[in-house]
Amino acid sequence: MSEVKISAEPRTEFGKGGARRTRRAGKVPAVLYGHGEKPKHIALPALEFAAAIRRGGANQLFTIEISDGTQALALPKAIQRDPIKDTLEHIDMLLVRRGEKVTVDVPVHLTGEPARDTLVVNEQNTLAVSADATRLPDSFEVSIEGLDVGSQVTAADVPLPQGVELAVDPEQILALITQSPTAEQMAAEAGEEPTEEAQEEAGAEGPGAEAAEAEGGNEGAPAQAAAEA
């Protein structure tokens, strides 16, 4: 993952009022911390930061050039968003050094198609790994092509680049392959009556069919008796 250079300004206003004024100016309040240093409050350009995260993901590495002449290498540790507007509210940035190993959660993408009539159940969408802060992977890919019912995808199944190590139990389950539910089971879970097509697919003959046959037999008996008379 390549570094992204971004400018920042020292922040001197605090509290809700100061944060609102910072956001109105097109910036987002942030704090730099780590390595035993005193936290440093800064303001980052909101649109530029958001664009970098969209391209590089939540583990994007930033070289922050502060207007007071200082520079910092940092990773986003916590990003707070407005739940309604989906705008950036506040960012915690963790200071890192080149060559330093850090532990981060990396997205895991499943590729391929499992066996017919199966269902993929995701248990974990990310995997915790330890890697050089300047060489963090963007994501991992694991193939589930042809996997049958009962198969599992564990942390140990994820191909890791050189220099990247697992930070979790290798047996941690990421995904399970289960039997796909039938139409009747899905209807039952939804509290609905199964359709005729669902009954036919399940190979079940409904009680209504038996009743119809019985009724048909009764209707034919009087007609036959009248003909004979």
C-alpha positions in Angstrom: 0.0 0.0 0.0 1.5 3.4 -1.0 1.6 6.3 1.3 -0.7 9.3 0.8 0.6 12.8 1.6 -2.0 15.1 3.3 -1.7 18.5 4.7 -3.0 19.4 8.2 -3.3 22.4 10.5 -2.8 22.5 14.3 -6.2 22.8 16.0 -6.6 25.2 18.9 -10.4 25.2 19.3 -11.9 22.4 21.2 -15.4 21.3 22.3 -18.5 20.9 20.2 -18.5 24.5 19.0 -14.9 24.3 17.8 -15.5 21.0 16.1 -18.5 22.4 14.3 -16.5 25.4 13.1 -13.8 23.1 11.9 -16.2 20.9 9.9 -17.9 24.0 8.4 -14.5 25.0 7.1 -14.3 21.7 5.1 -12.0 20.0 7.6 -12.4 17.2 10.1 -11.1 17.3 13.7 -8.4 14.7 14.3 -5.9 13.7 17.0 -2.4 12.2 16.6 -1.2 9.9 19.3 1.2 7.0 20.1 4.8 6.2 21.0 4.4 7.9 24.3 4.1 11.3 22.8 1.6 13.9 23.9 -1.6 13.8 21.7 -1.5 16.4 19.0 -4.8 17.9 17.8 -5.0 18.7 14.1 -7.6 19.5 11.4 -7.5 17.4 8.1 -9.1 18.3 4.8 -12.3 16.2 4.9 -12.8 15.6 1.2 -9.1 14.7 0.6 -9.0 12.3 3.5 -12.3 10.6 2.5 -11.1 10.1 -1.1 -7.8 8.5 0.2 -9.8 6.1 2.4 -12.1 5.2 -0.5 -9.1 4.3 -2.6 -6.8 2.7 -0.1 -9.2 1.4 2.6 -9.4 1.9 6.3 -5.7 1.0 6.8 -4.4 3.7 4.4 -1.0 5.0 5.5 -0.7 8.8 5.6 2.3 11.1 5.7 0.8 14.2 7.5 2.5 17.5 6.7 1.5 19.9 9.4 1.6 23.7 8.8 3.8 24.2 11.9 6.6 22.5 10.0 6.4 19.0 11.6 5.6 15.8 9.8 4.1 12.5 11.0 3.5 9.0 9.6 0.2 7.7 10.8 -2.6 5.1 10.3 -6.3 5.8 11.0 -7.3 4.0 14.2 -10.9 5.1 14.6 -13.1 7.0 12.1 -16.3 8.5 13.5 -19.1 9.4 11.0 -22.4 11.1 11.2 -24.9 8.2 11.0 -27.4 10.3 9.0 -25.3 12.5 6.8 -22.4 9.9 6.5 -19.9 12.8 6.9 -16.7 12.6 8.9 -17.0 13.7 12.5 -13.6 12.9 14.1 -10.5 10.8 13.4 -8.0 9.1 15.7 -4.6 8.7 14.0 -2.0 6.3 15.3 1.7 7.4 15.0 3.9 4.7 13.4 7.5 4.4 12.3 9.0 2.8 9.2 9.9 -0.8 9.9 7.6 -1.0 12.8 5.1 -3.9 12.9 1.5 -3.0 13.6 -1.6 -5.2 14.0 -4.6 -4.3 11.8 -7.8 -5.8 10.5 -7.7 -6.5 6.8 -10.8 -7.2 4.7 -11.2 -10.8 3.4 -13.0 -11.4 0.0 -14.3 -14.8 -0.9 -13.9 -15.7 -4.6 -15.5 -18.4 -6.8 -18.7 -20.4 -6.3 -19.3 -23.3 -3.8 -21.0 -26.6 -4.8 -24.6 -26.6 -6.0 -27.4 -26.1 -3.5 -25.1 -24.7 -0.8 -25.1 -21.5 1.2 -22.1 -19.4 2.3 -22.3 -18.2 5.9 -19.8 -15.4 6.7 -18.5 -15.5 10.3 -15.8 -12.9 9.9 -15.2 -10.3 7.1 -11.8 -9.2 8.3 -8.6 -10.9 9.5 -6.2 -9.5 12.1 -2.6 -9.6 10.9 0.7 -8.1 11.9 2.8 -6.4 9.3 5.2 -3.6 8.6 3.3 -0.3 8.9 4.5 0.7 5.4 3.6 -2.6 3.8 0.1 -3.3 4.9 -2.0 -5.4 2.5 -5.2 -3.8 1.1 -7.2 -7.0 1.3 -7.0 -10.8 1.1 -8.7 -13.2 -1.3 -9.7 -16.8 -0.5 -11.2 -19.2 -3.1 -14.4 -21.2 -2.1 -14.7 -22.7 -5.6 -16.4 -26.1 -5.5 -16.5 -26.3 -1.7 -19.3 -28.7 -0.4 -21.5 -28.7 2.6 -19.5 -28.9 5.8 -16.5 -27.1 4.5 -14.9 -24.3 6.4 -12.6 -21.4 5.6 -10.3 -20.6 8.5 -7.6 -18.0 9.1 -5.0 -20.6 8.1 -6.5 -20.9 4.6 -5.8 -17.2 3.8 -2.7 -16.8 1.6 -0.5 -14.2 3.3 2.2 -12.1 1.5 5.8 -12.3 2.7 6.3 -10.4 6.0 2.6 -10.6 7.0 1.7 -12.8 10.0 -1.5 -13.9 11.5 -2.5 -12.1 14.7 -5.3 -14.6 15.5 -5.8 -18.3 16.1 -5.2 -20.1 12.7 -8.3 -22.1 13.4 -10.5 -19.1 13.6 -13.5 -19.7 11.2 -14.1 -17.0 8.6 -16.9 -18.8 6.6 -19.0 -21.9 6.6 -20.5 -23.8 3.7 -24.0 -25.1 4.6 -26.9 -26.7 2.9 -29.1 -24.3 1.0 -32.6 -24.1 2.6 -35.6 -25.4 0.6 -38.4 -23.2 -0.6 -40.6 -24.8 2.1 -38.1 -24.0 4.9 -37.8 -20.4 3.7 -41.6 -20.1 3.6 -41.9 -21.5 7.1 -39.3 -19.1 8.5 -41.2 -16.2 6.9 -44.5 -17.5 8.3 -46.0 -18.0 4.9 -47.8 -21.0 3.3 -45.7 -22.9 0.8 -46.8 -22.5 -2.8 -47.9 -25.4 -5.0 -44.6 -25.1 -6.9 -42.7 -25.4 -3.6 -44.7 -28.5 -2.7 -44.1 -30.1 -6.0 -40.3 -29.3 -5.8 -40.3 -30.9 -2.4 -42.0 -34.0 -3.8 -44.8 -33.7 -1.3 -48.5 -34.3 -2.2 -50.6 -31.9 -0.2 -53.6 -33.1 1.9 -55.8 -31.0 -0.4 -55.1 -33.3 -3.3 -56.2 -36.3 -1.3 -59.4 -34.5 -0.2 -60.1 -33.6 -3.8 -59.8 -37.2 -5.0 -62.1 -38.4 -2.2 -64.7 -35.7 -3.1 -64.4 -36.7 -6.7 -65.2 -40.3 -5.9 -68.3 -39.4 -3.9 -69.7 -37.2 -6.6 -69.4 -40.1 -9.2 -71.3 -42.7 -7.1 -74.9 -41.2 -7.3 -74.6 -40.6 -11.0 -73.6 -44.2 -11.6 -76.5 -45.5 -9.4 -79.0 -43.3 -11.4 -77.8 -44.7 -14.7 -78.2 -48.3 -13.6 -81.7 -47.6 -12.3 
